[in-house]
Each structure stands twice: as C-alpha cells, then as structure tokens.
Amino acid sequence: MADGPKVTGTAAGTESGAARFLRPEVLSRIGDLELRARHVVEGFVSGMHRSPYRGYSVEFAEHREYVAGDDVRHIDWRVWGRADRLFIKQYEEETNLLTHLVVDCSASMRYPEARTPERMTKFEYAATLAASLAYLLVHQQDAVGLLLFDRAVQTDLPASASVSHLRAIVEGLSRARTEEPSEAGVLSGELAQRLRRRGLVVLISDLLMDLDTIVESLDRFRFDRHEVIVMHVLDEDERTFPFKEHTRFESLEPPEAMLTTDPQSLRASYLEAVERFVARLGAVCADRAIDYVGLTTTERLDVALRRYLAARAHRLQR
C-alpha cells in the first residue's frame, strides 16, 4: 500500500453482491460472445456446443454434493439414505465445458484501500470479472464453479450449469474477506487436489507471489490436463507508479514493512522490475499454451473482456 498522503479505507462496500459484481454495462456487451475451450474437455458436449460423440448423451457420469439451487429432481435419494447427505446425479450431457473460476482474495487484492465508487479495488475488479464470466457460461449452458483462495482455499463451490447457481457464485464473491496473506503453493497443493475433473481453469489474481511457485502451480494444472487462462489484475498505481511527493509505503501482507521515501528515486527501477516480472510471466504462459491476459483496474472491464473473448473465439475457429 502506498500513501502520499496515506491511502486508507476498506474494500468492503455497502452495495449488494449482485449490484457490486453483476454490472449491467459489462454483461450487456459480452452476452453475444462464447467462452469456448481450446480442446475438447472431459465429458459430452451438448446445448450450444457440438458433440463429437453420439448416442450416449444421457449416461450417468458421477455424483457431486448438492448445492443450494440445484434441481431436486436429480438428487439420488438412495445415496442420501446411506450417507445422510444430499448428492446430485450428474450426467454426461451436463459435463460439456467445465470451468473453474479461481479467484485470489488475499490481502494484497484490497488495494487501494481508499476506494471510491469510480475506482474498484483489485478484488472488486477480479470479482466483477469472475461474475461476468459465470453469467456468460451459465447462459450458454456450461457448468462453472468458484474457488476463492489466499493462503488456503476459502470457498469451493462445485460447478453447475443451473441459472440459480449464479446467485451462489455472486454471494460467494461478496462474502470474501481480503485479510489473509497469499500463498502460491496453495494453487498446486490444496486447490489442485480439488480440481479433479479436467476442464478450463481461469486464474484471476494480482500474482504478487513467488514466481517460481506460480510456475510450479501452472505446470501442475497443465499436467492434470486442464486448459488454463491467467487473468493478471494489477492496479494502475502498480503499473505506472504515479507517486511524486514523499510517500509512505506499507505492505498489505507479511512481512510487515513501512518505508517513507522520495518515489521519484525509485520509479525507474520499480517499473523495470514490474515489466521484467510481467514479461517473464507472459513467456511462461506462452511456453505452456496458457492464455495470459494482463488487466489494469482503470481499464473498462467490458472492453477488455470483449477484446480478449473475441480474439480467443477467432483463434479457436481457425
């Protein structure tokens, strides 16, 4: 965190989850675009996706735990009688495109703490992006789940294609607390173990973690045969370092540190380090056939998302 004068405030707003993250100006501009996987993912393709398989579209695939909003007609009551827990029968036709939205809710994502209605924190931007993608996926009849993480997995909503599941995702985002430090190792550890079924992993984070550990995590996702999209969210301050007066910088995550200095003396070296980090991250993703999308919180989300999805759709059609 930087101040000059000090940046203060909180990432929590008084708006409802739907008002904060399901923004009509974003959704109205992306509704005609589809997020399609680069490769055919596990299961059968149905709905808006053409299936390469014929004659097996209603075969039973597996059980998953019931989530509020799921169609009760698919509850397996025999399993409930044995386990005293509700489970849903999932069929192959429901497993066309399985997308896991993996969103960073660590303390660094609450920058800037002195938020205004015109300026979202990194987490609010990331949450709006996740909610918009969830809306898009659900309305094209694809299953989407949500995992929130900091130094551990804080929220794990199993994937579902039901419209009512969208509310659960938005509520999960709105309940997130950006208080704990981040830990990149959770991506390749606890989180990777939860992503048992192959699909599309969309990682939305500022990625202010150890880069080598991030690389290990991306390698784990690819080893598990997930397709991966990295959406790298940074604040405009982090990209441009606009500070001019003497400024006090405070860390939002351990190790706690505070530095008061002339930012002009740091600007060139800071920007060089940021560009080096971003360049290496982009190269790592390119080497692993991972889409890398650099985002800045001052960039209009609907414009950035439409540009990426349109380019992706064009590439996949070739």
N, C-alpha and C positions, 0 to 999 in steps of 0.2 A: 504494500500500500504506500502511496506517496502523498505528501501534503506540502503545500506551499501557497496558501495556508493549508492546514491539515484537512484531509478528506475524512468525513465522518458519516455516520448514518447506518442504515440497515438494509439488507437485501429483501427483507420481508415486506410485502405491501398489504394494503387493506382490500385490494381487489379480489374477487373470487378466482378460483383456479381457471375456470373457463374464460373469464374476462382477461386474465393475465396472459394466458398462453394460446388460446384458440382465437387468434386475431383475424377478424373477417377480411381485412385488407391483404393479409397473407394468403388465406385459404381461397379467396376468390380468384387469385391469379395462378394457383397451382392445380386447381381441380381438374384441368384437362390433360395433365401430364401423368404418366405412369412411371413408377419406380420398378424397373424390371431387373432381375438378376442376370449377371453375365453368363452364368452357366445354369443348366437345368439342375434345380436343387432337389433334395430328397422328397419323395412323395409324388403324387399325381397332380397334374396341372388342370385346373378347372376354372369356371367363372370366366374372367376376362383373359385367361391365359390358355393357349392352345396346348393340348396334352399330346405327347408323343406315345402315350400308352392308351390302349383301347380295351374296353370290356371289364375293367377292374375298379371303376371309379368309386364304388361304394363299399369296398372291402375294409374291414376293421383294421386300424393301424396300431393303436395303443391307448392306454388310459392316461389321463392327466388330472390333477386335482381340480376340483370345482372352484370357479372364481365367480363372485357376485356378478350377475348379468348374463351368465351362460344360460343357454336353453335347457330347461329342466328336463326336456324330453330325452336328452342324451345322457342323463345320469344313469349309471349302472347300479341298480338297487341291490343286486346280488353282492357286489363288492362292498357296498355300504353295510350290508348285513354282517359281513365277515370282519370288516376293518373299522366300522363305526365312523367312517369318514366318507365324504362325497367325492366321487370321481366321475369324470366325463368320458364317454367313449369318443375317441377321435377316429375319423375315417380318412382314408387316403385322399378323398376329394377335398378335405379341409387342409391339406398339408402342401398346397401348391407353392406359394412363396412364403417362407417362414423368416420373418425379420425380427432381430433382437436389437432394440434401441438401448445402447449402453451409455449412460449419461453421468458425467462427473459432477458430484455435488460436494466436493471438498471445499475447504475454507477459501482457497485462492479464487474460487469461482464467484465469490460475492463482491469482487471488485467491480466498480467503485462503490465504496460503502455509502458515499453521499449521493445516492441515486436520485433521479428526478423522473417525472413522467415521460420526459423526452429522451432519457438515457437509461437503457437497461443495464443491469449487471451482466456479467458473463453468464451466470447461471440462468437468469431470466431469458437471455438470448438463446442459450442452449435449450432451455425448456420449451420455448416457443417453437424452435426448430423441431424438437422431438414431437411435440403435439401436432405440428403441421404434417410431419411425415406419417404419424399414426393415423391422422384423419384421412390422408391420401390413400394409405394402404388399406384401411378398413373399408373405405368406399369403393375400392377396386376389388374387394372381396378377398383380401390377403390377410393372413394371420400376423399379428405384431405383438411383441411383448416388451416389457420395460425392465431394465436393471439399473438401479442407482448405486453408485459406489463412491467411497472416499478411501479410507484405509481398510474397509471391509465392504461387502455387499450389504447395502441398507434396505433396498427394496427389490423384490423379484416377483414381477407379475408375469405368469405364463402367457404364451402367445395365444391369441384368439382372434377370430375374424368377425366377431359379433359387434354390431354398432354400439351396444351398451358397454362393451369393453373399453371403448374410447374414453368414457367418463372415468373409469377406474385408472386409466393411464394419466389423465389430466389431474385427478385427485392425488395420485402418487407423486407427480411432479410438484404440485402445490404444497404438499406436506414436507418436502425435502428441507433439511436444515443444513446450511452450508457452514458447519462449525468445525468438523474434524479435518486433520491433515490428509493429504492424498498419499497413496502408496501404489506405485505402478505394479508391484508384484501381485496385487490382488487380481489384476487382469489375467495373468497367466496361471494363477492359482485357483482361488475360490470361484472367481467368476467363470473361468474357462470350464471348470468342472460342472457348472450349472447349465452350460450350453451344450447339452448332449446331442441334440439333433442338428444336423448340418443345415445351414441357412445363410442368411445375409446378416452380418454384424455391422451396425452403424455406431461407431465410437464417436461421441461428441464430448470434447474436453479441451481445456487450455493446454494440456500435456506438459504442465510445469512439473516434471518429474525427471528422474534419471533416464537419459535417452537409451542407454544400453538395456535397461529393464523394459522400456517401452518396446524396443526391437524384439526382445525375447517374447513379449506378450503377443506381438503381431505374428511372429513366427509360430507361436502355439495355435493361434486362430487359423492360420493357413495350413498347418499340419493337420488340424482337425477338419480340414476341407471346407471351412467357412469362406464365403466371399466377404470381403471387408471394405468398408468405406470409412475413412478417417476424416472427421469434420473438426478442424482445428480452430477453436474460437479464442481470439485474443481481443483485449480492449484496445481502443485507439491509442491510449496512453502507452501501452506496452509496445505498440508497433512504431510510434512516432516520437516518443519521449519528448513531449512539448514543454516540459518544465523549464522556467527561466530564472525565477528568483530562488534564493536559498530555500531548500526544501528538506523536510524531514521524511525519510522513507522508513516505513515499518513493515516487517514481514507479517503476512497473514497466517503463515503456517510455521511450525517449528523447523529449524531452531530459531527462536525469537531473536530478532535483531532490530536495531534502530540506527539510522545514520542521517545526520544533518550535514548537507554539503551543497556546493555550487553545482547544479546539474549540468551546466554548460561544459564543465571539465570532464564529465562522464559520458556525454551524449554520443560522441563518435564511437567510443569503444563499446558502449552498450548496444547501439544499433548494429554494429558489426557482429557482436555476439548473437543477437537475435536473428539476423539474416543467416548466419552460419548454422544456427540451430534449425531454422525453418528449411534451409536448403538441404541439410542432411536428412531431416525427417521426410521431405519430399522424395529424395533419392532412395531412401529405404523403402518407402511405399511403392515407388515405381519398380524397383527390383523384385518386388513380391506380388506384382499385379494387383496392388491395392490402390483404390482411388483416394487421392489426397485433395481435400478441399480446404483452402485457407480462408477464414472468415474473420472480419473485424466488426465489432459491435455497432459501429456507426454506419455500416453498410446496410441498406434496406434489405431485410431478410427475404421478402418476396422476390426481389430482383436477383439476389444471389442464388436462391434456391431454384428459381426458374431457369437461370443460366446453366446451372450445373445439371439439372434433370434433363433439360433439352439437349445438352451436349452428350450426356450419357445415353439417352434414347437414340440419338443419331449414331453414336458409336456402336451400339448393340445391334442396330439394324443393318450395319454394313456386312 
